[in-house]
Amino acid sequence: MNVSADSHTTSNSYLICNNCQKVIRKKDKGMKVPRPLTSGPSSFIPENEIVEATPVDSHTILLLAEEYSTSSRLDNLTQVMGLHPHYLESFLRSQFYLLRMDGPLPLHYRHYIAIMAAARHQCSFLVNMHVQEFYQIGVCVEWLNGLQHAPQKLRNLNEINKFLAHRPWLITKEHIQKLVKTGEHSWSLAELVHAVVLLAHFHALASFVFGSGINPEPDGENTNGFQQIGVSNMCLCDLANDNSLEEMSFSCPALGRTDSVSELEALMERMKRLLEEREDEEASQEEMATRFEKEKKESLLVVSGGFQDEVVPTSKVSRFVEDATFGYQDFARHGEDNPPTFRAQDYSWEDHGFSLVNRLYSDIGHLLDEKFRTVYNLTYYNMATHEDVDTTMLRRALFNYVHCMYGIRYDDYDYGEVNQLLERSLKVYIKTVTCYPERTTRRMYDSYWRQFRHSEKVHVNLLLMEARMQAELLYALRAITRYMT
């Protein structure tokens, strides 16, 4: 990505996609464009729609925020997540336990690990939030000057942090051994499990922040030297309200052309047809394995258009990042020796990860399990304007597509359903939010399911967040299990 030299030093600068660079060059070479920030909790969702969608539950959401939120107030993230109060309670309880309740790690370590995790995706919203928390604890504030000021024990997490964030399949038992056998800087297994859960939690939460367009908090500037960057330090592709950008491409030529009503009806029809086909005949194990491999390879063709070059961190949160150019690469890559597929039947959350986490970090396994089950089973039995709809098939396709991109396969799932249910622009959005969330744009958010409510799109983001977190945990916990055995 071409970034001007002074953009690295100007806090208001941000990265601009290739398409917008062409437009800006035509207007005024070297022109600086201020990032448009909207009012309300989200730059993607009109403020009145958030308020109107939660009138009955607003008091409940406020009580939950006061009891469980680390900031003890109703921040923008909580307001958007509050579109689904049942899930919000489960989320806040598990996060509160991770950050505040008894556990292997001291409180300031927990918030510093949250900062390290969020910084991998340049998520200034979360970095700022936990910098504030760190200041309130009031110890070791010099660590906030950058990773080089933190103790070696925390710096030793850098490798597993970057692998978990971008390529969790690379984590091996040797990485675990390196952390637990480093003399005075070693981690106990209980401490390491706590740290891994924190890292996975905040990597995934960064996906939700960017995917939902969470706006900075109004009091988040200049209180600690970390200026809030908008939703992302990326381009929204509608700079200065110019929505007529040229050569617009998200690897989806039909973007914006399909009638949204017929799009919804077509999806409903495909769901109905798939249910009928299930009843008529069941695919063989060999056929389902073939369909998984096909979907895994096809995910290579789903690219986040407009950001073809390396993403270079430009904001102050980059002080918490080492090896900043290390990012996501597809699990299955053409012409390379790829890692073996992770078979969920060999190591699953329910049968293996849950018990290991609970054994080494008491009770967190129960809270995580409740959160995973809540989001997976969450339904209001409607799709846009249709009511009494069973959305199980769609929810499972979203969850399993994320795991497919991370090389995780479920033997009992027919991956042919993914191609039937998830259209191209939705796949672009899923891959961007999950794998490089800092590139998420308003146009990507608007491009799919245009007939659906904003609350339904937030539900999608919750599923993507939890699927990503579970994928990271499966790889890390499998490596810990292998180390222990």
N, C-alpha and C positions, 0 to 999 in steps of 0.2 A: 504494500500500500504506500502510495506516495504521500508523505507528510512533510510539510515545510519545517525547516529547522526551528523556527521560533515557536512552532506549535508544541514543542516539548517543554517549553518554559512558561507558556501562557496558560494559566489555569482555566481560562474560558474556552480554549481551543479544544477540538475533539476530532476524531478521525472521520473522514468523509469517504463515502463509497466511490468506486470508480465511475459510476453513472453520473453522480452529482458533481464530481470533479470536472467532467466534461462540460456540464452546464455552467458551472461557476467560471471556468476558464473563458467561456464564450461571453459571459457577462462582464467580468472584471478580473483580470489575471491577478492571482494572489489575494483575492478578496476574502475577508474574514466575515463569517456569517454567525451572528449570535444564535445560540440554541433556543428554539421556542419552547417555553415551558407552559403547560396548561395548569389551571387551578384544579383543586380537588385531589383526592388520593391517587388518581391514575390519569395518565395522559392518553390512554386508550379508551377509557370508559367515561362518558359524561357523568359529572358529579351527581346530578339529580337522579340518574338511574341507580346509582349506588344507594342513595338515600331512600328512594322510593321502593327499592327491592327489599329493604330490611326494616320497615317501620315497626313490625311486630317484635322483631328480635333485637332492636337497637339497645334496649335496656339490658338484655341478657349479654350482648356482646360487650357492652361497657363494663359490666360486672366481671366478665371473664378477663378482660384486659387489665382491670385493676388487681385481680387476684393472681393471674398467671403471667401477664406480659412483663418482660424484663424491664421495660420502661415505665410500667404501671400506668400507662395511659393509652388512649386509642390512637395509635399511629396509623399512617397511611396503609401500611402492609396489613394490619389487623382489620381495617375497615374493608378493604377489598376481599380479604379472606372471609370476612364476616358475611359475605353473600351466601356462605354455607356454614351456618352456626354450629351444626352438629360436628362437622369436621374441625372447625376452628377450636372447639373445646379440646378435642383430642390432640391437635397440634400444639396448642399452648401448654397443655399439661406435660407433654413429653419434652418440649423445649425448656420449660421451667425446671424440670427435673435435671436435664442435662447441664443447665447453667447455674442453678441455685441450690439444689438439694445436696445432701451428703453424697460424696463420690470420691473416686481415687485421686482426682486432680484438684489442686487449689483453685479458687475462684478466678484469680487473675490469669492463670494459665488457660482456663476455659475460654475467656474472652479473647485472649491473644490468638489462640488457635482458630477461633471464629474469624478474626481479622485476617489471618493467613489464608484461610479457606476462601473467604469472599474476595480477597485480592487477586486470586488466580483468575477470576473473571472480571477484574476491574469494577467490582460492584461497590461503588462508593456509598450507596445507601446503607448496606450492611456494615461496611468498614466504619463509617461514621457512627453508626449506632453503637458498635462495640468499642470504639475509641472512647465514646462518652462513658460507657459502662466502666472501662478501664480507669479513666480519670476518677470516677466516683469511688472506686475501690481504694485509690490513692497510694498504691505501692508500685515501685519499679516503673514509673512513668517514662523514664529515659528509653525504655524499650520501644516506645512509640516513635522514636526517631528513625527506626528502620530495623530490619532483621539483624543487621550486624551488631546492634546494641542488645539483642536478646541473648539469653543464655544458650550455650551450645546444645543443651538437651532439646530445646525447642527448635533450634536451627536444624537439628538432625531429622526433624519431621519433613523437611523440604521435599525430599525425594518421594516419599509416600504421598505427600500432599499433591504434588504435580501428577503423579501416576493416577491417583484416585480421581482427580479432577478431569483428566483428559484421556487416559488409556489404562483403566483399572486392570485389564487383562495382563498387564506386564508385571503386576505385583506377585512376588514369589516368597517362599518361606525364607529365602536368603535375606530378603529385605527385612523381614521380621526379626531374624536372628541378629542382624546388624544393629537393630534398635535396642534389643533387650540385652545385648552383650557388648556394651561399650564402656565398661568401667564405671567411673563416677557419673557419667552422663547417660547411664542406661535407663530404660523404661521397664517397669514391671508389666506383666501381661494385662493386669487390670487397668493400669494407666493407659496402656496402648489401646485397649478396646475403647476406653472413654474417649481418647483422642480421635480414633478412627470414626466413631459415631459422630463426633462433633464435626470433623472434616466433611464427611458425607452429607450431614444435615445442612451445612451452610453452602456447600457446592450446589446442592439441589435447591436450596432456598434462593440462591442467586438466579437460578433458572426461572423460578416463579416471579421474582422481582422484575426481571427484564421482560418475561413473557406477558406479564400483566400491566406493564408500563407504570410501575409504582413511581410516583413523584417524590422528590426529596422532601424531607420535613421542613416546614417554614423556618424553624429555628436552628437549622443544621449548618449554617454558614458562619465561619470565623470564630466559633466557640472553642475550637481546639486546633486551629491551623489546617484543617482538612476541609477545603471547600467542597460542598456538595456538587457533583456533576449531575446533569439531568437523569432521565431514565437510564441512559447509557451514554458512554462517550463516543457513541457511533451516530451515524447520520440517520435521520428519519425519512429521507427521500422526499420530504415536502418542505424543504428549507424555505424560510421566509414566505410560507404559504404558497409556494410555487408547486402546484400539483400537476404540472404539465411537463414533467421531466422527460427528456428524450431517451430512447434506447432502453426503456425500462425492461428489466428481465429478472425473473426469479426462477429461471429454468422451467417456466410454465407458460407457453405461448398463449394459452386461452385465458390467462388471468384477467378477471374483470369482465369477461364477455358472456359467461353463462348466466342465464336468468336464475336468480337465487331461489325462486319458488320451484321451478322445475328441478333445480339441483337438489332441493330437499326431498321432493317427491321421488326422484331417482334413487336417492339414498334409502328411503323407506322401502322402495320396491326391491332393492338389492338385499336388504335385510330379510325381507319376507321370503325371497327366493332362496337365500342361503339356509334359512330355517327349514324350508321344504326339502332342499337337497340333503340336509343332515338326516332327515327322517327316512329318505329314500335309500341312501347308501352311505357307508362310512369309508373314508379313504384308508388305505393300508398304511402300515408304519413306514414302508419304503417310500410310498408316495408323499407322505407328510414330511419325511426327511428331505426329499427332493425339493418340495415346495419351500422349506425353510432355507435351503441353500440358494434357491432362486431369489427369494426375498432379500436375503443377506447381500447377494451380489447386486441386486437392483438398488439397494440402499446406497451403493457407491455412486449411482447416477443422480441421486438427490443432493443437490448442492445449494449452499446458501449464496445465491447470486449477488453480484455486486461487490463482494469482498474476497477477491481471488488471491490477494497477496497476504503476506504475514501481517498480523495485527500487532502493532507496536504500542505498548502502554505509554500514555502521555500524562497521566494524572498522578497526584501525590500518593495514591494508594500503591503505586508500583514500588515504593520503598519496602513493601512487605513481600515482594516477589523475587525469587531467584529463577534464572533460566526462563525468562518471560516469553521467549519465542516458542517454547515447548507447548504444543497444543494438541487438539484432537486430531487423530488420524483414523480413517475407517478401519474397522476390525478386519474386514476382508479386503485386501489390496491386490490389484492386478499384478501378476508377475512376481509375487513375493511369497515366501514361506510364511503362511499365516498361522497364528496360534490355534490350537484345537478348540472346537466348539465347546462351550461350557454347558453341559447337560444338567438341567435343573433337577432331574431325577437323581443325579449323583450327589448333588449338594444343593439343598434348597433352604430357604429361610425357615419354613415350617419345621423341617425335620433336623436341621443342623445348626443354622445360624442363630435361631432363637435361643436354643439351649446354651450355646457357647456364650452368647452375650449375657444372658441371665446369670450364668455361673460366675463370670468374671466381673460383672458390674450389675449388682443386684437390682432387680425390678425394671431396668430400662428395657429389657426384652419384652415384657408385658406391655409397656407403654408404646413401644414401636409397633408391636404386633397389632395393637388396637388401632393405631393410626393407619397402618397399611390396610387393615380390613375395612376400616371406616370409609376410606376413599375409594377402595375397590368396589364396595357394595353400595356406595352412595347413589341414590336415584330418586327422582321425583316423578318417574313414570311419564315423562313428556319429552318431546323433541320439537323445539320451536313452537309451532302452533298446534301440533298434534298431542293428544293426551292418551293416557292408558297405553303407553308404549314400553315394552321391555327393552331396555338399552344395554343389557348385560353383554351382548355380542360386541357392541361398539366400544364399551369400556374395556373389554378384554383385548380387543384389537389395538387400542391405544397403548395399553400397558405393555403388551407383548411386542409391539413394534419397537418400543424403546429398548427392551431387552434384546431384541434381535440385532439392533445396531451395535450393542455391546457384546454380541456373540453368544448370548444365552438362549438356549432352545428348550422348549417344553414338548416332550414327546407326544403328549395328548392333544396338541393344538394344531389345527390346520391353518398354516400360514397363507394359504390361498385366500383366506378371508380378509387378510390385511389389504391386499390389492383391490378387493371388491369394495371395501368399506372406507378406505382412506384415500381420497383423491390427491392429486399431485401437489397442489398448493398447501394442503394440510400436512403432507409429508415434509415439504420444505420447512414449514413452520415448526413441526415437531423436532426435526433434526437440528434446526438452528437453536431453538430454546433449550434443547437437551445437551447438545454437544458444544456449541459456542454461543451461549445466551447473550453475550455482550453485543452480538450482531443483530439482535432482534429489532425489527422496525414496526412502526404502526401499519405500514402497508401489508406486511406479512400477516399481522394479526387480523386485518380487515379482509384479507384475500380469501379466507376459507369460511365455510358455513355462514354465509352472509344473512341467512334468514333466522339464525339462532340468536337467542338472548345473550347478553354479555355474561350473565351468571353461568350460562352453559359453557362459555369459552373459559371462564375462570375455573370451572370444574375440570375442563381439559387440562389446564395448567397444573391443577392439583394432582391429577393422575400422572402427568409427565414428571412432576417433581418427585413423587413417591416412587415411581418406577425407577427413576435415575438413582435415588438414594438407595433403594434395595439392590440395584445392580452393583453399585460401588461396594456396599456392605458384603454382598456375596463373594466377590473376588477377594476382599481384604480378609474376611473371616475364614474363607477356605485356606488362604495362605497361613493364617495363624493356626488353624487346625493341623495343617501339614507340619508346621514347625513343632507343635506340641506332641505329635506322634512320630 
